[in-house]
Structure formats: C-alpha cells, structure tokens
Amino acid sequence: MQQSNLKASCAIRRQPGGLRSFRPRLAKRVSYRAHLKRGGRLERPVAIVEQSEIILTEHGRPVADAYPGTSLDSPANLCQIWSRNAEQYGNLVAIQDPHQEGSPKMTFRQLYDTMQDFAAGLHELGVAKHGKVALFSENSSRWLVADGAIMACGAAGVVRGATAPPEELLYIAQHSGATGLVVQDGAALSRLLAAGLAHERAQEPNPLRSLRFVVLLWGDCDPAHVSEVGFPVLSYNMVLQNGVAARQSGNFVPAVVAPEDLATLVYTSGTTGHPKGVMLTHANLSYQVRNLSHFLAVQPGDRVLSLLPPWHIYERTCSYFVLSRGGQQVYTNIRRLRDDLTAFTPDHFVCVPLVLDTLHTRVQQRLSAAPRHRAAIASALLAAGVAFVQARRIMMGLSVQQALPTISLVGLVRRWVQILGAALLAALLAPLHWLASKLVYGKVREALGLRKTVVSGGGSLAAHLDDFYEALGLTVLNGWGLTETSPVLACRRSNPPEQNIRGSVGVPTPGTQLRIVDPETLEPLPDGRQGLVLAKGPGIMAGYYCDEAVTARAFRAGDGWFDTGDLGWVAPPSVPGSRCAGHLVLTGRAKDTIVLSSGKNVEPQPIEDAVAASTLIKHVVLVGQDKRELGALVWPDEDALAAAPEASLLPGELEERLMGEVARLNVARPDYHPFEHVAHIAVVRTPLSVDDGTLTRTMKPRRPEIMKRQAATAATLLARLRG
C-alpha cells in the first residue's frame, strides 16, 4: 500500500455524555492506520492486517498474531488486562505507594474494583466513549487508577506531568478538546488557574473555560477553586464514592473498547513550537504488552520500582507489561530512590541512562572515601573485571566493534589476532575477575539493591556503564523506541545471554520491521551501512492529532514506514568472528549530525557518551558545525567535583583539567577518528534541568534549548575553533 498525503481536518462533535471527540474527515486512505472511522474510532486497513500476520515470525517461526482477538489470556485492549489480573492474580499485591498519603497498597482485585468505581464516578461527570480527559499528574498509584478508569469509560487520557509549564498544559487541554481534567493536587490546579486568568486579563480565551469538571488526585478541594472555575471541583475520594453508588444502582456499564479505539494522546515535548499529540490506540499498546516478554521475563510476585513519570510512554508501557504478568509495582521518586533500592529491593528496575550513571558515580565516590589501600584494591579489581568482560566479548564474537566485515586479507588476519589476543587476556584476567566477584561485586550489588534485571531506555547507554554493570554480573537490557512507536522498537534480550549485545539496542520487537535507508533518497542500504532508521509494525502511532502535515512528513517514506529520525546500522550476517548479526547499533540523531568544513560528518552522541564516563563530568554537548574542528560545552558533576581535589582549582585550571578528561576519553573510543578531535571546551556551571527545558523528561540534554540559553558561551567557544 502506497502512502498518500493525509487529507484530514479536525471535526469536533458532541457525544451523548456531553464530551467531544475527534473525528477527522478523510478525502482518501492515508498511511498505516492513520485514518479514523465514524464515531472517532481508528480504522485498520485490511492490507495491514494481512501484513501483520505475515511478518510476525522469528527465524521462520510464527510468534504471535498482531491482533489476537479478545481472549483474557491475550488482551486486545488495555481494559482487559485489569479484569484478567483480578481473576488470575486476585490477592497478590499489585501496587505499593509508600510515600503518599496513607501509603496505599492494593491487590490486583482491589485495583480492578477501584478502577471500576472511579470510572463510574467519571461517567457520572459525563465522561463517555470517545471522549478525552486531561490527566496532568506525576507518578502515583492514583494516576494508575485514573488512567484505567478513563479507558474503562471508553475515553482517552491526554497525559502530561503536573510540573510542566502551565502554558504548555493549557495548550494541550485546548488542542486535545479535553472536557475534563484530572490533576495532581490543589497546588498544580492553582498554577493552571493563574495561567488561565492571565489569558483573560490579556483578553485572550481561557482554555480552562471549556472544561466541565476537575478532579484532584491528592488533597481536598479548595472552595476558592470552585468559585474561580464555575464548575465542579471534586476530590479523588468524592469521585470514588459517587462511583460506588452508581455501580450499586446499576448506572454504570464499562464501555466496549475495540483494539482500534484511541487509548491515549501523548504530547511530545517538541524542540520548537507547540508539542505534538501522538495518537496511540489500544492495539498499539496491547501489542507492546503482549510482546515485551520476548525481552524480559517477569514472574508473578516479581517487584519493580517505578521511578519515571507515568505519562512518558516508556515507563507507562513497561508498567502495563509488568502488572499484566502479575508483577508488583512500588512507586518511588528521585529523592527516595537510594533508600527504596534497599527497602524495596527490586527484581527488575526500569530507568534511564542518567540513573545508571548516578548509581555508578555513587559507587566510585564510596570507593574514593574508603581507606586508601582498600580503595586501591577494589578499584584495581573493578578495572580488571571490566577488561575481562571486554576481552570475553571479543573472544565470543559479541563485540559490535568486530561486527563489520573486513575488506582485505590483512584486515581478516588482524581480526583473528585480536580475537586470539582477547582470548589470552580473558584467560589471564579470569582469576582476578573471580576474586573480584568474591570480594567486591557482591558488596556493590548489595549496596545498589538490584536483583535480576535493569532495563535502560529513553537515551543512549554509554559504553562505560555497560562495562561496569556487566562486570558486576547485573543484566542490563538497553532498548530503543519513540513515543510515536508506543515505544519499544528494539531491545536487547537477557535469554539467551548471547542476545544481550553490548553497544547495540538489540533486535526488533516481534512484529516490527526496521529498515536502514539513505537519509536523502530513502533507498534501502545493505547491512553494515549507516543510514536513517525507518520502522513499521503494530506499535506505530495512528498519526499526530489534528496535524496532517506533520503526520505526512513522519510517513514520507510511504507504505506505512515511519521516519524515526535516528541513524544506525544493522550488523550483517556471516562476518568471521562475529555473532552480532541482526542487532541494531544506533549512532545518533540525523538532525544532530555536525558537518565540519572538511566535509566530514560527526555524530555527537558516541563522543558525548564516552566523555561522560569521567566522574567529573555530568553532561557534554558537542559543537563545531562548519568549523574545521570540534568544541564541547561541558557541565561538571558538581557533587563529584566538591568531593575531589579539583574543587580548589581556579576556573582556568578546571577547564584545563576537564579538557584533559575530554581528550583522554575521546581518543580511547574504539571507533575514534582524528577529525573527531575536540580542540577546545567551555565549562558551564549553570545546571541543566527539566523545569527550564534544557533536559528532557528522561534527563537527556535538549540541544536546541541549551544552545538558546548558552548562546553567548557557545558563540565564544565557536570563535576559538578553526574555521
């Protein structure tokens, strides 16, 4: 099926319950499931159904149907997960929320019943099928209840964090057509009300005036809020009580939800302009829930710490998956994480690379604080362990540095010499690795509080972190995806262990196809060649809400192929000494590529990741577009710096010290090229943060915002580089 331009315009119509829903009018068929049926329901073309049945194979064997019907064993929509869990896992503890009011704890049966009560309460407020409810809150057990309840009404949650800028939240509420708001607490509502009143004072429309109700997840209602908005403001408990009464009187029946129905609108942060509303269906998210077991085995009763914001689709989908397998979810936050890792030791931990980096830095700091002789022994054993696992990878053919074919006979000979050398080194270091496992690794693992598996996503995982955790014997799975792909496109596998290829993002999720193409012509490239990564499969979004032009650009490759914007290559088969065939290696973002005046292309991400291995450096942003050489904005790790001898250095001396770290770690990269030399740096002491937009919600530096805020510093640095 060839992609045509999206010819949809937004139409808002009233539902029987009073809420509005989105129904595009279509001139003709659009790309991969990006069109809707009457009644606001997403329609899936027959051609795609047939394709899904064909591509869901692994090594020639069928693994799952893309849309397996509505059996309780394989839910086709997210609502079925909770009813099935109530029957299957009943009295097992599903969630704990130790840092919230009353330290809520629910079994799977209690969680389902509470979701149904809350759904009935929302239904009494007018929430009906195909409606939209804004859900602006941070992570908590009540967020999960509200999320499941909105879907039980047949509506879609419009999600964002309560700490996002109020103007952004007002835009999302207005753009989505949400007619109800579930918000974190009174303080968050006060910020929104103040922003809305500012619009009125400027004689602009107040988006809050289109709402019909507000529900506070935490805390009691303030009468002043009711008088300001002129519509009901209810507490969480009030909605629950109303819902219990409605269910007892038979006034609520859960909506019949089809796989193609819209499940949620997730607004991406966006680097410029307004955020975009990503339309994800029940089929998108249910597909992920059914297939993530391909990468991670979760058993009933396994405990998982929930740290990331739930409106971020990575945390959200993983949460659905873990709970669907009978796992127990414990809510934590960044301030409580250190204690909770030991108080609620997780079997599995879902996080972003920055969290793993923070834990790694903490271990290094504790080693530095130990008596000198003990610190020296522990550091030496850790270094030996890292060298051992690096050599073992090469010896076993599991190193991505060995995954590309050699061109000449000399290159082939050199490769086998490297493999034999690695085997010899591994044999020599094996006793030290064994000794380290007895004396050091166990204590470090105990201090970290991690049992089985760490899942890292939301950003690239630096090589030094992979080395460190592999040496400790902790399984780290690195995955990749986007909000638009709901999200997991590929991930490393823990079983069999040789599928956990460090430096890669693993293999595609069953049912997902990936294609590497030339960024300009979009022509497919052979395995081993770097290009733009396209994706296609059941997890790909239906489109951007009310934005046909942006949707068309995202599917510009045609035939349902989504442009991820990421660059990478796939390890080719039949490479002597390599067992990495089929694994995807990402190299950066297409729009971040720095083109030097020499014509050389530089991908910043590998260099930035390598340099961030320094315990003294927290963030790095590379610059150098149209220059002959590279420069770097460097943010020191202020906590590590304060505890190090470098704390007493003058600014010029600190820059020289950090420049040495940058040069050392950059040159040590296996794929370093001389034209990637970093000639100068600028040390920046203004911290990056989510609140000011310089960090994404998954703690990645947001390059455009940084360059805007640090324009003067960047200009000075660029002036020092050769043109």
C-alpha positions in Angstrom: 0.0 0.0 0.0 1.5 3.3 -1.1 1.2 6.2 1.3 -0.9 9.2 0.2 -0.9 12.6 1.7 -3.0 12.9 4.8 -6.2 14.8 3.9 -7.8 15.1 7.3 -9.4 18.0 9.0 -10.5 18.1 12.6 -14.1 17.9 13.4 -15.4 18.1 16.9 -18.8 16.6 17.7 -20.8 16.1 20.8 -21.1 12.6 22.3 -24.3 11.6 24.3 -22.4 12.1 27.6 -21.6 15.7 26.6 -17.9 15.2 25.9 -16.4 16.0 22.5 -14.4 13.6 20.4 -12.0 13.8 17.5 -13.3 12.7 14.1 -11.1 13.5 11.0 -12.8 13.9 7.7 -10.8 12.0 5.1 -10.5 12.6 1.3 -8.7 9.3 0.8 -6.9 6.5 2.5 -3.8 7.6 4.5 -0.7 5.8 5.6 -0.5 3.0 8.1 -3.7 3.1 10.2 -3.7 6.9 10.3 -7.3 7.3 9.4 -10.4 7.1 11.5 -13.8 5.6 11.2 -17.0 7.4 12.0 -17.6 7.8 15.8 -13.9 8.6 16.5 -12.7 5.0 16.1 -9.5 4.2 14.4 -9.7 2.0 11.4 -7.1 -0.5 10.4 -6.8 -1.3 6.6 -7.2 -4.9 5.6 -3.8 -4.8 3.9 -2.1 -4.1 7.1 -3.9 -7.0 8.9 -2.7 -9.4 6.3 0.8 -8.0 6.6 0.9 -8.3 10.3 0.1 -11.9 10.1 2.9 -12.5 7.7 5.7 -10.6 9.4 5.2 -11.9 12.9 7.9 -14.5 12.6 11.2 -15.1 14.2 13.8 -17.2 12.4 10.9 -18.5 10.2 8.6 -19.5 13.1 5.4 -17.6 13.9 5.5 -16.0 17.3 2.1 -14.2 17.8 -0.8 -12.7 15.9 -0.8 -8.9 15.7 -4.4 -8.7 16.8 -5.2 -12.0 18.5 -8.9 -11.3 19.3 -10.2 -10.7 22.8 -9.2 -13.7 24.9 -8.4 -13.0 28.5 -5.0 -14.8 28.0 -4.1 -12.3 25.3 -5.9 -9.0 25.8 -6.7 -7.0 22.7 -7.3 -3.8 24.7 -5.8 -2.4 27.9 -9.1 -2.6 29.8 -9.0 -6.4 29.6 -5.7 -6.5 31.5 -7.2 -5.4 34.8 -10.2 -7.7 34.7 -8.0 -10.7 33.8 -5.5 -9.8 36.5 -8.2 -9.6 39.1 -9.3 -13.2 38.2 -5.8 -14.6 37.7 -3.8 -12.9 40.5 -6.6 -11.9 42.8 -5.0 -11.3 46.3 -1.4 -10.8 45.1 -0.2 -7.3 45.9 -0.2 -5.2 42.7 1.0 -1.8 43.8 2.5 -0.1 46.8 2.8 3.7 47.1 4.8 4.1 50.4 5.5 7.9 50.1 1.9 9.0 49.5 -0.9 9.8 52.0 -1.8 6.6 53.8 0.9 4.5 51.9 -1.7 2.9 49.6 -1.3 -0.8 48.8 -3.7 -2.7 46.6 -4.1 -6.3 45.4 -5.0 -6.9 41.8 -8.6 -7.4 42.8 -8.7 -4.2 44.7 -7.0 -2.3 41.9 -9.6 -3.5 39.4 -12.5 -2.7 41.6 -11.1 0.8 42.4 -10.6 1.5 38.7 -14.3 0.5 38.1 -15.5 2.7 40.9 -13.5 5.6 39.7 -14.7 5.0 36.1 -18.3 5.0 37.3 -17.7 8.3 39.1 -16.2 9.8 35.9 -19.2 8.5 33.9 -21.5 10.4 36.3 -19.5 13.6 35.4 -20.2 13.0 31.7 -17.2 11.0 30.5 -18.3 8.8 27.7 -16.9 6.7 24.9 -14.5 8.6 22.5 -14.3 11.5 25.0 -11.0 12.9 26.2 -9.9 13.7 29.7 -6.7 15.6 30.5 -4.6 13.7 33.1 -1.9 16.1 34.4 -0.1 14.4 37.3 3.2 12.8 38.4 3.7 9.2 39.2 1.4 7.6 41.9 -1.0 4.8 42.5 -3.9 7.1 41.9 -2.5 8.1 38.5 -2.8 4.4 37.5 -6.3 4.2 38.9 -7.4 7.3 36.9 -5.7 6.1 33.7 -7.5 2.7 33.9 -10.8 4.4 34.8 -10.7 6.8 31.8 -10.2 3.9 29.5 -13.0 1.9 31.2 -15.3 4.7 30.1 -14.1 4.3 26.5 -12.4 7.6 26.7 -8.7 8.6 26.0 -6.4 10.1 28.6 -4.5 13.2 27.5 -1.4 12.9 29.6 1.3 15.3 30.8 3.2 15.9 34.0 1.8 18.4 36.5 5.2 20.2 36.7 5.2 21.0 33.0 4.9 24.8 32.2 1.3 25.9 32.8 1.1 27.5 29.3 2.1 24.1 27.8 -0.7 22.4 29.8 -3.2 24.9 28.8 -2.3 24.4 25.2 -2.6 20.6 25.5 -6.0 20.9 27.2 -7.3 23.2 24.5 -5.7 21.4 21.5 -6.9 18.0 22.5 -10.5 19.1 23.1 -10.4 17.6 26.7 -13.6 18.4 28.6 -12.5 17.2 31.9 -9.3 17.5 34.0 -7.8 15.1 36.5 -4.9 16.9 38.1 -2.3 16.1 40.7 -3.3 18.3 43.6 -4.6 21.8 44.5 -1.2 23.4 44.0 -1.0 22.2 40.4 -4.6 23.4 39.8 -3.7 26.8 41.3 -0.9 27.2 38.8 -3.2 26.4 35.9 -5.9 28.7 37.2 -3.4 31.6 37.5 -2.2 31.0 33.9 -5.8 30.8 32.6 -6.7 34.1 34.4 -3.6 35.7 32.9 -5.1 34.9 29.4 -8.4 36.6 30.4 -6.6 39.7 31.6 -4.9 39.8 28.2 -8.3 39.5 26.6 -7.4 36.1 25.3 -9.5 32.9 25.6 -9.0 30.9 28.8 -8.7 27.2 27.8 -10.0 26.1 31.2 -13.4 27.6 30.5 -14.2 24.7 28.1 -13.8 22.1 31.0 -16.8 20.6 32.7 -15.1 19.3 35.8 -11.8 19.0 37.7 -10.7 16.1 39.9 -7.8 16.3 42.4 -5.9 13.1 42.8 -4.4 14.2 46.1 -5.7 16.5 48.8 -9.0 18.2 49.5 -10.8 20.7 47.3 -10.4 24.4 48.0 -13.8 26.3 47.8 -11.9 29.2 46.2 -11.1 26.9 43.2 -14.8 26.2 42.7 -15.7 29.8 42.7 -12.9 30.6 40.2 -13.8 28.0 37.6 -17.6 27.8 37.9 -17.8 24.1 37.5 -17.4 21.1 39.9 -14.0 20.5 41.5 -14.0 17.1 43.3 -11.5 15.2 45.3 -10.4 11.6 44.4 -12.5 10.2 47.2 -15.6 12.1 46.2 -15.4 10.6 42.7 -14.9 7.1 44.2 -17.9 7.5 46.5 -20.1 8.7 43.6 -18.9 5.7 41.5 -19.6 3.2 44.2 -23.2 4.5 44.4 -23.5 4.5 40.6 -22.3 0.9 40.3 -24.6 -0.3 43.1 -27.6 1.3 41.4 -26.6 -0.2 38.1 -26.0 3.1 36.4 -22.6 2.2 35.0 -21.6 -0.4 32.5 -17.9 -0.4 31.3 -17.6 0.7 27.6 -17.0 -1.9 24.9 -13.5 -1.0 23.7 -12.2 -2.1 20.3 -8.4 -2.6 19.6 -8.6 0.3 17.1 -10.0 2.8 19.6 -7.9 5.7 20.8 -6.3 4.8 24.1 -4.3 7.9 24.8 -3.0 11.2 23.5 0.7 11.6 24.5 2.1 15.1 23.8 5.7 15.1 22.9 7.9 17.8 24.3 9.0 19.2 21.0 12.2 21.2 20.5 10.4 24.1 18.7 6.9 25.3 18.7 4.0 23.5 20.4 4.1 19.9 21.4 2.5 17.3 19.1 -0.3 15.0 20.2 0.7 11.4 19.4 -2.4 9.2 18.9 -1.9 5.7 20.4 -4.6 3.0 20.2 -5.4 0.1 22.4 -3.9 -2.1 19.6 -0.6 -0.2 19.7 -0.2 -0.6 23.5 -1.7 -4.1 23.8 0.8 -5.2 21.1 3.7 -4.0 23.3 2.2 -5.6 26.5 1.9 -9.0 24.7 5.4 -8.9 23.2 7.8 -7.4 25.8 8.1 -10.8 27.3 10.3 -11.5 24.3 13.0 -9.4 26.1 12.2 -9.5 29.8 10.8 -12.4 31.8 8.6 -11.2 34.7 7.1 -13.7 37.1 4.1 -13.2 39.4 5.3 -11.5 42.5 8.4 -10.0 41.0 8.9 -6.5 42.3 9.6 -3.5 40.2 10.5 0.1 41.3 8.6 2.7 39.4 10.6 5.9 39.2 10.0 7.5 35.8 7.0 9.7 35.0 4.0 7.6 34.0 2.9 9.9 31.2 6.2 9.0 29.5 5.2 6.1 27.3 8.4 4.1 28.1 7.5 3.9 31.8 3.8 3.6 31.1 4.1 0.6 28.7 6.6 -1.2 31.0 4.2 -0.7 33.9 1.3 -2.2 31.9 3.6 -5.1 30.9 4.9 -5.8 34.4 1.4 -5.7 36.0 0.0 -7.8 33.2 2.4 -10.6 34.3 1.5 -10.4 38.0 4.5 -8.3 39.0 4.3 -5.9 41.9 5.0 -2.2 41.3 6.4 0.1 44.1 6.3 3.8 43.5 9.4 5.8 44.3 10.9 9.2 43.4 14.4 10.5 42.8 14.8 11.7 46.4 13.8 8.4 47.9 15.4 6.1 45.3 18.6 5.5 47.3 16.6 4.2 50.3 14.0 2.4 48.3 16.5 0.4 46.4 17.3 -1.4 49.7 13.9 -1.1 51.4 12.0 -2.5 48.4 14.8 -4.4 46.6 13.5 -4.7 43.0 13.8 -7.8 40.9 13.6 -5.5 37.8 14.3 -1.8 37.5 13.2 0.4 34.6 15.2 3.5 34.3 17.0 6.0 32.0 20.8 6.0 31.5 21.3 9.0 33.8 20.1 6.9 36.7 22.6 4.2 36.0 25.3 6.8 35.6 24.3 8.3 39.0 24.5 4.9 40.7 27.9 4.2 39.0 29.2 7.6 40.3 27.9 6.8 43.8 30.0 3.6 43.8 33.1 5.5 42.7 32.6 8.1 45.4 32.2 5.4 48.1 35.4 3.7 46.9 37.2 7.0 47.0 36.0 7.6 50.6 37.4 4.2 51.7 40.8 3.8 53.3 43.5 4.2 50.6 44.7 0.6 50.4 41.1 -0.8 50.3 40.1 1.7 47.6 43.1 0.9 45.5 42.5 -2.9 45.7 38.8 -2.5 44.9 39.4 -0.1 42.0 42.1 -2.4 40.6 39.7 -5.4 40.8 36.9 -3.5 39.2 39.2 -2.4 36.4 40.4 -6.0 35.9 36.7 -7.1 35.7 35.9 -4.5 33.1 38.9 -5.6 31.0 37.9 -9.2 31.4 34.3 -8.7 30.1 35.6 -6.6 27.2 38.0 -9.3 26.2 35.4 -12.0 26.7 33.0 -10.2 24.3 35.7 -10.2 21.5 36.6 -13.8 22.2 32.9 -14.9 22.0 32.1 -12.8 18.9 29.8 -10.5 20.9 31.6 -7.2 20.3 29.9 -4.7 18.0 33.4 -3.4 17.2 34.0 -6.7 15.5 30.6 -6.9 13.8 31.5 -5.2 10.5 33.3 -7.2 7.7 36.9 -6.6 6.9 37.8 -5.6 3.3 41.3 -7.2 2.9 43.1 -10.3 3.9 45.3 -8.2 6.1 42.3 -7.0 7.9 41.0 -10.5 8.4 44.3 -11.7 9.8 44.4 -8.7 12.1 40.9 -9.6 13.4 41.8 -13.1 14.2 44.9 -11.9 16.0 42.7 -9.6 18.1 40.3 -12.5 18.9 43.2 -14.7 19.9 44.7 -11.9 22.0 41.4 -11.3 23.6 41.1 -15.0 24.5 44.6 -14.9 26.1 43.8 -11.8 28.0 40.5 -13.2 29.3 42.3 -16.3 30.5 44.8 -14.2 32.3 42.2 -12.0 33.9 39.7 -14.7 34.8 41.3 -15.4 38.3 41.1 -11.6 39.1 37.6 -11.5 37.9 36.7 -14.5 40.1 38.4 -12.8 43.1 36.6 -9.6 42.4 33.3 -11.4 42.4 34.1 -12.8 45.8 35.5 -9.6 47.4 33.9 -6.6 45.6 31.0 -7.3 43.2 28.7 -8.8 45.8 29.0 -5.9 48.1 28.5 -3.4 45.3 25.4 -5.3 44.1 24.0 -5.4 47.6 24.7 -1.6 48.0 22.9 -0.9 44.7 19.9 -3.0 45.7 19.3 -4.6 42.3 18.5 -8.3 42.0 17.9 -9.5 38.4 17.5 -7.1 35.5 17.9 -3.4 34.7 16.1 -2.1 31.7 17.5 1.1 30.3 15.8 3.3 27.7 14.9 6.9 26.8 18.5 7.6 25.7 21.8 6.1 24.6 23.6 3.9 27.2 27.3 4.9 27.4 29.8 2.1 27.0 31.5 2.5 30.4 28.1 1.8 32.1 27.6 -1.3 30.1 31.1 -2.5 31.0 30.6 -1.7 34.7 27.3 -3.5 35.2 28.4 -6.5 33.1 31.5 -6.8 35.3 29.2 -6.8 38.4 27.1 -9.5 36.9 24.0 -7.4 36.6 21.9 -7.9 33.5 21.3 -4.5 31.7 18.9 -4.5 28.8 19.1 -1.5 26.5 16.1 -0.7 24.5 15.1 1.9 21.9 11.9 3.5 20.7 9.9 6.7 20.5 6.6 7.9 21.8 5.3 7.5 18.2 6.1 3.8 18.3 4.5 3.1 21.7 7.5 2.8 22.3 9.7 -0.3 22.0 11.1 -0.9 18.5 14.1 -3.0 19.6 15.7 -4.2 22.7 18.5 -6.5 23.9 17.5 -9.9 25.3 18.5 -11.5 28.6 17.8 -15.0 27.4 19.8 -16.4 25.7 22.7 -14.3 27.2 24.4 -14.0 23.8 21.5 -11.9 22.6 22.5 -9.2 25.0 24.9 -7.5 22.7 26.5 -4.5 24.5 26.7 -1.4 22.4 23.6 -2.3 20.5 19.9 -1.8 21.1 19.2 -5.4 20.3 16.7 -6.9 17.9 13.3 -5.7 16.8 10.1 -6.4 18.8 8.3 -9.4 17.2 6.1 -8.0 14.5 8.1 -4.8 14.0 10.2 -4.3 10.8 13.2 -1.9 10.7 14.8 -0.7 7.5 18.1 1.3 7.1 17.9 3.8 4.2 19.8 6.7 2.7 18.7 9.8 4.6 18.3 11.8 1.3 17.0 9.3 -1.2 15.3 6.9 1.3 16.7 4.0 -0.8 17.4 0.9 1.3 21.0 0.3 2.4 22.8 -3.1 2.9 23.5 -4.4 6.4 26.6 -2.8 7.9 26.0 0.6 6.3 24.9 3.6 8.4 21.7 5.3 7.4 18.3 6.6 8.6 16.2 4.0 10.5 12.6 3.5 9.4 10.1 1.4 11.3 6.9 -0.3 10.5 4.6 -2.5 12.6 1.6 -2.8 15.0 3.2 -0.3 17.5 3.4 2.6 15.1 1.1 5.5 16.0 -2.1 6.4 14.1 -0.7 9.9 13.5 -0.4 13.3 15.1 -3.7 14.7 16.4 -5.1 17.4 14.1 -1.8 17.8 12.3 -1.9 16.1 8.9 1.1 18.0 7.5 3.4 16.7 10.3 1.9 13.2 10.1 2.6 13.2 6.3 6.2 14.1 6.9 6.6 11.4 9.5 5.4 8.8 7.0 7.2 10.4 4.0 8.9 7.1 3.1 5.5 5.6 2.1 3.8 2.3 2.7 3.5 2.8 6.4 7.2 3.3 7.1 7.8 5.8 10.0 10.8 8.0 10.0 12.4 7.6 13.4 15.0 10.4 12.8 17.7 8.1 14.2 20.8 7.0 12.4 22.2 3.5 12.7 23.3 0.2 11.1 22.4 -3.5 11.4 25.2 -6.0 12.0 25.5 -8.1 8.8 25.5 -11.9 8.8 28.4 -14.3 8.1 31.1 -12.0 9.5 34.0 -14.1 10.7 34.4 -13.9 14.4 31.1 -12.1 15.0 27.7 -13.4 16.4 26.0 -10.0 16.3 24.1 -10.5 13.1 20.7 -8.7 13.0 21.4 -6.5 16.0 20.8 -2.7 15.6 23.5 -0.2 16.5 22.4 3.4 16.8 24.9 6.2 16.0 23.0 9.4 16.7 20.1 11.6 15.5 20.0 12.7 11.9 19.3 16.3 12.8 22.2 16.4 15.3 24.9 15.5 12.8 27.7 18.1 12.8 29.2 18.7 9.3 32.8 20.0 9.5 34.2 22.4 6.9 36.2 19.5 5.6 33.0 17.7 4.7 33.4 15.1 7.4 30.2 14.1 9.3 30.4 13.8 13.0 27.8 12.1 15.2 27.9 13.8 18.6 26.3 11.0 20.6 29.1 8.5 20.8 31.6 11.2 21.7 29.3 12.7 24.3 28.7 9.3 25.9 32.3 8.4 26.0 33.3 11.7 27.6 30.5 11.5 30.2 32.3 8.4 31.6 34.5 10.8 33.6 33.4 11.0 37.2 34.0 14.8 37.0 31.7 15.3 34.0 27.9 15.2 34.0 26.8 16.4 30.6 28.5 17.2 27.3 27.2 19.0 24.2 29.4 19.0 21.1 29.6 21.9 18.7 31.5 22.6 15.5 29.1 23.0 12.6 31.0 24.3 9.5 34.3 24.5 11.5 37.5 22.5 10.9 37.4 21.1 14.4 35.1 20.3 17.3 34.4 22.0 20.6 32.4 20.9 23.6 30.2 22.6 26.3 31.0 20.7 29.5 28.9 20.6 32.7 30.9 19.3 35.6 29.3 16.8 38.1 29.1 19.3 40.9 28.7 16.7 43.7 31.7 14.7 42.5 33.7 17.9 42.0 33.0 19.1 45.5 34.4 15.8 47.0 37.5 15.8 44.6 40.8 17.6 44.8 39.7 19.6 41.8 37.3 21.5 43.9 40.0 24.0 44.8 41.0 24.7 41.2 40.6 28.2 39.6 38.3 28.4 36.6 41.2 28.3 34.1 42.8 25.3 35.9 39.4 23.5 36.0 39.0 24.0 32.2 42.4 22.6 31.6 41.7 19.6 33.9 38.4 18.8 32.2 39.9 19.3 28.7 42.4 16.5 29.6 39.5 14.3 30.6 37.7 15.0 27.3 40.7 14.4 25.2 41.6 11.2 27.0 38.2 9.6 26.8 37.5 10.7 23.3 40.8 9.3 21.9 40.2 6.0 23.8 37.0 5.3 21.8 37.4 2.2 19.6 36.0 4.0 16.6 37.9 7.3 17.1 39.0 9.2 14.0 41.5 12.1 14.1 38.9 14.5 12.6 36.8 13.9 15.8 39.4 15.6 17.9 37.9 18.0 20.4 40.1 21.1 20.3 38.5 23.4 22.9 35.9 23.2 25.7 33.8 25.7 27.7 33.0 24.8 31.2 29.4 25.7 32.1 28.4 25.8 35.8 24.7 26.7 35.2 22.9 23.3 35.8 20.6 21.8 33.3 17.1 20.9 34.5 13.8 19.6 33.3 12.0 22.7 34.6 13.8 25.1 32.3 13.6 22.8 29.3 17.3 22.1 29.0 16.8 18.5 29.9 14.1 16.2 28.5 11.8 14.4 30.9 14.1 11.4 30.5 17.1 13.5 31.5 18.7 13.9 28.1 20.3 17.3 27.2 17.9 19.2 24.9 20.3 20.6 22.4 18.2 23.4 20.8 17.2 24.9 24.2 20.7 24.6 25.5 22.1 26.5 22.5 19.5 29.2 23.0 20.3 29.6 26.7 24.0 29.3 26.3 24.2 31.3 23.1 26.9 33.6 24.3 29.1 30.8 25.7 28.6 28.7 22.6 29.5 31.7 20.3 32.7 32.3 22.3 33.6 28.7 22.0 32.9 28.5 18.3 35.1 31.6 17.8 38.0 29.7 19.3 37.7 26.8 16.7 39.4 27.0 13.4 37.1 27.9 10.6 
